[in-house]
């Protein structure tokens, strides 16, 4: 059996000047259908990076991605296709221009979208979209990329660097995390954390905030400092990314979400994995997991 085709897209939305929500629907002349922007994943690309790229290519819209909406499957002449969708808020608009895939774009009031969509799988995704509080902000907990082992390193643990595969992971994180329109990036002062997020900070032109409060060595002495640091950021209602360590992040997630009705992820993060906490003010509405880049 041939491997399924992986693709990704988004339900793109904006607020009309009269305060109602509109959704972008595209027309594909090849299929003569009205659907959401989506496309096939490229080699080495993450699903969410694929969705972001496809939205930009097919609509010419700059977006900020929100909660994961899920996946649909259907058969095509080329085999089984699996498409993963996110919600995506428009943050910058340029005039639509036709391209090889799309010849029209329409903004449809949210109450009328179902009647415009052609495909049942798009209607299924849209049904999930309207049930999510999609006007949220991301708060990201990222584990540092793969470091050389403690046995291989003779110096202080905070100085332990990324391995060659970890360096490759770090260089590929920008395409994934740029989709969240991040305002701030905060890192443990351990070298392996700093070197994980420095390429993201440079790529987004964001000042990297480095602190010992998020380090493993500080956590061993005072387990509350890292949590207090994250809680303070959460109250500021910024789109923030924290890069820290595996002993710290799962406990931080549990503490930040314990008053929420959303269950925390019980699986630990592997190197370069992340959790996206979507929230509106102090209300946590969804937690998504982002896997490390494949290397």
QUITAMO-V415490 format. One record per residue. RES is the residue in one letter. OMEGA is omega in degrees with one decimal (* if undefined). Layout:
BEGIN
res/omega
RES/OMEGA
RES/OMEGA
END
This chain:
BEGIN
res/omega
X/-179.3
X/-178.6
X/-179.9
X/176.6
X/179.1
X/178.8
X/-179.0
X/180.0
X/-176.3
X/166.8
X/-173.2
X/-175.6
X/175.4
X/174.9
X/174.8
X/179.4
X/177.3
X/168.5
X/173.4
X/-177.0
X/174.9
X/179.6
X/-180.0
X/176.8
X/-177.4
X/175.3
X/177.9
X/-176.9
X/-179.7
X/-178.1
X/-175.1
X/178.4
X/175.1
X/-172.1
X/174.9
X/177.3
X/-179.4
X/176.6
X/-176.5
X/-179.8
X/175.7
X/-177.8
X/177.6
X/-176.1
X/174.2
X/-179.5
X/-177.0
X/175.0
X/176.2
X/-179.6
X/179.9
X/179.7
X/-178.1
X/176.9
X/-179.5
X/-178.1
X/-173.2
X/-177.1
X/-175.9
X/-178.9
X/172.3
X/-173.4
X/171.0
X/-174.5
X/178.9
X/-174.7
X/171.6
X/-179.4
X/179.3
X/-174.0
X/172.9
X/179.1
X/173.7
X/-178.0
X/176.0
X/175.9
X/179.7
X/179.5
X/-179.0
X/179.4
X/177.2
X/-176.0
X/179.1
X/-175.2
X/171.0
X/165.8
X/-177.6
X/-179.9
X/177.8
X/177.4
X/175.8
X/-177.3
X/169.1
X/-178.3
X/176.9
X/173.6
X/-179.7
X/178.9
X/-174.5
X/-176.7
X/-168.5
X/178.1
X/178.2
X/171.0
X/177.6
X/171.5
X/-174.2
X/173.9
X/-174.2
X/-178.8
X/-176.1
X/-172.9
X/-176.2
X/-176.2
X/179.3
X/-177.3
X/-178.9
X/-168.3
X/-179.1
X/-180.0
X/175.6
X/177.6
X/177.4
X/178.6
X/-179.4
X/177.1
X/176.3
X/-179.4
X/-176.0
X/179.2
X/-179.0
X/172.0
X/-166.5
X/-179.4
X/-173.8
X/174.2
X/-179.0
X/170.6
X/-164.5
X/173.0
X/-174.8
X/172.7
X/178.8
X/178.3
X/-174.1
X/179.1
X/172.7
X/-173.7
X/177.9
X/179.7
X/-178.6
X/-171.6
X/-176.5
X/-175.6
X/177.2
X/-175.8
X/179.1
X/-179.8
X/-177.3
X/-172.6
X/173.5
X/171.1
X/179.2
X/177.6
X/176.3
X/176.4
X/177.3
X/176.1
X/-176.8
X/-178.6
X/-176.5
X/-178.7
X/-177.4
X/-176.2
X/177.8
X/-170.9
X/174.7
X/-176.3
X/-174.2
X/175.5
X/-173.5
X/175.5
X/-173.9
X/174.7
X/-178.3
X/-175.2
X/164.1
X/178.7
X/173.0
X/-175.9
X/-176.2
X/175.6
X/179.5
X/-177.3
X/176.5
X/-172.7
X/179.3
X/176.8
X/176.9
X/-179.0
X/179.1
X/-178.6
X/-179.2
X/-178.7
X/178.8
X/176.0
X/179.7
X/178.2
X/-176.7
X/-176.4
X/175.0
X/-178.1
X/179.9
X/-175.3
X/178.8
X/-178.5
X/176.5
X/-178.4
X/179.2
X/-179.0
X/-176.5
X/-173.7
X/-177.2
X/-173.9
X/-179.5
X/-179.9
X/179.0
X/179.0
X/-179.7
X/-179.3
X/177.6
X/177.2
X/-178.2
X/-179.7
X/179.2
X/175.1
X/176.2
X/174.0
X/-170.6
X/172.9
X/175.2
X/174.3
X/-177.8
X/-167.1
X/-176.7
X/178.3
X/-172.9
X/-168.4
X/178.4
X/178.3
X/176.8
X/178.9
X/-179.7
X/-179.2
X/-178.3
X/-173.9
X/-171.7
X/177.6
X/-179.5
X/174.9
X/-179.5
X/178.6
X/176.3
X/176.6
X/-177.9
X/-179.3
X/176.8
X/177.3
X/168.1
X/179.2
X/179.0
X/169.0
X/178.5
X/170.2
X/174.9
X/176.1
X/178.3
X/-178.0
X/172.6
X/-171.1
X/179.3
X/-178.1
X/176.3
X/-174.4
X/-179.0
X/174.1
X/177.8
X/177.8
X/175.3
X/-179.6
X/178.2
X/175.2
X/176.0
X/-177.7
X/*
END
